[in-house]
Each structure stands twice: as structure tokens, then as C-alpha cells.
Amino acid sequence: MALVVFFVITILRYHRKMNNLRREKIKEEINSLDKEKERISFDLHDDLGASLSGIKLRLHGLGGLDKVNFDKVVNIENQLDEVMNRLKAVAVTLMPRILQRRGLDKALQALLKEFSNTTGIEVTYKCTVDAFNADIAVHIYRIAQEVLTNIAKHSKASHVTFTISRNRHKIELNIIDNGIGFNVKAASRNNGGGLGLQNITARAELLKAEIFLTSDKNNGVTYQIEIPAA
Amino acid sequence: MNKKIKVIIADDHVFYRDGLCSTINADMGMQVIAEARDATQLLKMVRSLEPDVVVTDLRMPGDGIKAIQQLSEEGFLRIIAISSFENDDLIIEALEAGALGYVMKNANRGEIEEAIKLVFDFIPYYSQSTPPDY
């Protein structure tokens, strides 16, 4: 009997150790990915953005143009503006400086505003948490990005409700859409869902959070994520 | 006839430096007399060429902020800082270090000319080209 108990405890310890190692590895990979994203975002904005600004200034300074060529230059300037805006959008997606500067609440407001503008999906947002730990904030922001990408791609929703609240024990993130829904069990069987769901799960795991994903056909999806309060 | 405002510009991005240079030179009232690509070059050029206004990047080799501080300590005050980032903490540092104004890198030609003319008259200039939050 004692031998069996010892054996079971050893197995449990081994599993716990392996789980911790796996979590640490995922954490390192995600942190490294976030740093790389931050670097690329900075380079895009500071290096390529500045170069495009310089080219635009040179175009703007061209003199002695007849009407036809002047119109062509104006057209090229407008195209450059468009490229610069796209570049900025990519840089923002990679690493939103607003998150570092003004915190999660403002960053989510900006993200949801952009989401609503680009998808036409109406958003109701409420955050009752004053301040977030910086690490937690980055992961919540990334989870929100992934969930919103999923909604934009697959849900056919017309409305999203996004709330963050907190009590003594946990921070609760609820994202609810009114779209076509999906089969949660089938998605989970499919290698843990698509890449979006896998990313959400990996980040949630780092936060030691629990994800409750519920959906009914034609009745939307609810993403409920409960993060232990630090 | 009024003398042209002599400007030295400093930036490690060659495309931006070229654009800034051609913009400034397109204005009849001002002229770029030298271009620096780092803080060390900037300090040497200012000491030897005695410009009226300096327009300098903050994130460049040798540290733009330190160059501004050094120039300020040497009595050169007509400095405009340029930055890619809105609300960049470095902008505040640049103003504290002695810059008299700042412009964003996406500023248009008119704004750059206005900034140089105001700072030349020792009037502070703070960029109007603030991009939306990002």
C-alpha cells in the first residue's frame, strides 16, 4: 500500500514538474515574441516611417512643375500618406505604445474603437478596474486582440459587449458577441482550436487564468476569462 | 535684403535628412549650412559654423538629448527637437535639456518653416502634427 501511495505521489510530482517546465517554456517564448514585436514595431515607426516622411518632404519641395506634373506629385504624396498610415497600423498592432503610456483601459478603448471602425460591429465597453500590473495588462491586451480577430473573421456579429471587472480574488474579462457561434467541443478537439484560440489559451495559462468558452449555434459566443488577482 | 537663417540639421536617417534639407532650402529665408548624422558631428559643426538654428533628432548615435544639453550649456539656445513619436518621453527631456521647440517627423513643410522662424526669434514652438493615439 505504502509503495502504491509513494508511486502515485511520484507520478503527480513528475506531472506537476513537467507542467511547470512547459509553462515556463511557453512564457519564455511568448515574452521573447512580445519583445521582438516591440522591436519591429519601433523600427517600422522610427526607421521606415521617418524615411517615408523624408521622401514626402522632398516631393513637397519640388518646384517649377506644370499642372500635369504637379497633380502627379500630389497623387504620389497621397499614396505615400496611405502607405504611412498602413505602416503605422501594422506598428500599432505589433506593439501599441498607448498600452505602455496610458494603460490597459485607454489601450482597450482605442483598440475597440479601431475594431468598430474597421468591422462596423457595434461595441459596448465597460472597465471597472483602476490599474493593472504591467505584465497582466500586456497579456489581457493580446487576448483581447486575438478574440476580436476571431470575431471579425468568423462571427458575423453585429454587436460585441466587452467588460472587465475585479473582485478580491480575480479579474474577470467577458467578451460576448451576438454572431453565428461555433461548436466549442469540435474546435477544442481540433488541436486546441485555431491559432487564435491556441494563443488565447497559451496566454491565459501564463496568467494562471481559466477560460470558459460557451457558444450556441446562431446565439453568439461568450469568452469568459478569470485571472487570479495579483 | 535680410540674411538667410543658417540651419544645421542632425539625423541618422538619410532619407529624412534629405527631405528636411530640401524643405528648408526651398524657403528663400533659410538655408541648411551643414548636415550631421550623429551627436558628435552636430557639436563640432555648431561650434565651427555658428548656425542660427539647430534642428536635431533625439534618437541618433551619440544621444541627441546630451547634444542638446551640451549646446545649451555652451549658450546655444535656438534648438528644435524632432521626434517620430507623439508624447515621446524624450520630447520632455529635450525641452528640459534646453530645446526651444519640437516638431514631429510627419510635420509638413509649412510647419517646419514656421518652427524655424519662431525659434530663430527665440519664440518656443510645439508641434501641431500630433498623430492620433496609437
Interface residues (C-beta under 8 A of the other chain):
Chain A: H45 D46 D47 G49 A50 S51 L52 S53 G54 I55 K56 L57 R58 H60 G61 G63 M84 K88 A91 V92 P96 R97 I98 R101 R102 K106 A110
Chain B: D11 H13 V14 F15 Y16 R17 D18 G19 L20 S22 T23 N25 A26 R59 S84 F85 N87 K105 N106 N108 R109 I112 P131 D133 Y134
